[in-house]
Every structure is written in structure tokens, then in C-alpha cells.
């Protein structure tokens, strides 16, 4: 697991922080599965609670101005939180894996959206630079 300094975190965009939260959640879920298999239920409890805390943070960060997608993500996060509570109560690896699969899918989708947005921004910057160069006054 990669640790990030507070200074580096402050330089991240909200979108990049969301990506980091997904990654941290996935790591905690993986560690919880290992702990359950090793019958280390204290550690499993800790990791499942951390994963649930991350999901709650993701839910609190939703932008409802974005439309129906925010409502749908809220419903997914609520479902995942319920699954984690059941997984923790019963030390149920199948529930942990279900949450892990959904979070991984959301993480991939989020990463793809981030990359697409960066590509669009990069293209826009290039177009502006070309337009500027074409419209600049150069003495020849």
C-alpha cells in the first residue's frame, strides 16, 4: 500500500482523491479477507470498518448537481455499507468479495473517466495554443 503525505494529498484534485479512496477501500477489503482466513478477527474488524468509513466518505462527497448518477451512486454506497456490516458481523468472505468486485468496477470506471477528462483537457489546451499561434502577430 502506498502512503501519501498530507502535502501531496493537498495537491490532488477532488477527482484524484476519489480515485485514492477507491484504492484504499480495495486494499482494506483485501486485507480483511486475509485476516478472516487467518482467523484474526480483530484485524478483519478493523479493516472492514475502515473500508466502510471510506464508502461513507465517498457518499458524503457526492455532487447531487451532477444528476441522477449521484442518486444511483448513493444507493450503491448504501448497499455496500450494509453488505460490509453483514460481512463484519458474520466474517463472511463472500460478502467482502461482493463489495470488492463492485468497488473495483467503480474504481475502473472512475479511472477511465479521469483519463478521458485529462485527454479532453489536453486536446483543448493544444487547440488553444494552436489558435493563439495562428492569431499572433509576428513580424516576418
HELIX and SHEET records of a PDB file:
HELIX    1   1 UNK A    6  UNK A   10  1                                   5    
HELIX    2   2 UNK A   14  UNK A   37  1                                  24    
HELIX    3   3 UNK A   41  UNK A   60  1                                  20    
HELIX    4   4 UNK A   64  UNK A   66  5                                   3    
HELIX    5   5 UNK A   68  UNK A   90  1                                  23    
HELIX    6   6 UNK A   93  UNK A  135  1                                  43    
END                                                                             
